[in-house]
Amino acid sequence: MRSYTSQQAARLLGVSADTVRRWADAGRLPTRRDEAGRRLVDGRDLAAFAVELAARPGEGGDPPYTSARNAFPGIVTAVRLGDVAAQVEIQAGPHRLVSLLTREAVEELGLEVGVEAVARVKSTNVHVDRV
């Protein structure tokens, strides 16, 4: 399972690294330390926290972020696999994006809960890039 540094988690949540550290110190966001002493957040824990945080608008402190060309960097919060098709949900700051893909694409990209990804929106289509 992928882990994220405080800085990476902050970028995915759309807040400052200091805010992530305060949440961790308060016990709201589970973290652990690596060999170098850096604070790490498990991808599944970060995904769950991103969904919880998005349900409470304005809590992050910083305004929601957007990126150029309709790209939304975020974290995968749900994957539903069918025989041929799949549904992938990404939480990008306060934005929840849902994409329908082929099962083969999801497996090739290695998309699972807790993985960093970028949703690219064009018209009514959402494309997913694994980061």
URSULLIN-V39364 format. One line per field, one symbol per residue. ss: DSSP state (a for helix, b for strand, c for the rest). psi: psi as a letter, one per 40 degrees, with the letter a starting at -180 (. if undefined). A space follows every 10 residues. Layout:
BEGIN
ss=???
psi=???
END
This chain:
BEGIN
ss=ccbbbaaaaa aaacccaaaa aaaaaccccc cbbcccccbb bbaaaaaaaa aaaacccccc cccccccaaa bbbbbbbbbb bcccbbbbbb bbccbbbbbb bbaaaaaaac cccccbbbbb bbccbbbbbb c
psi=hiiiiddddd ddefiidddd dddddeedhh iiiadeeihi hidddddddd ddddegiedd diiiiiiiff hghahheihh haddiihhhh hgbehhihhh iiddddddef hihehhihhh hhbehhihhh .
END
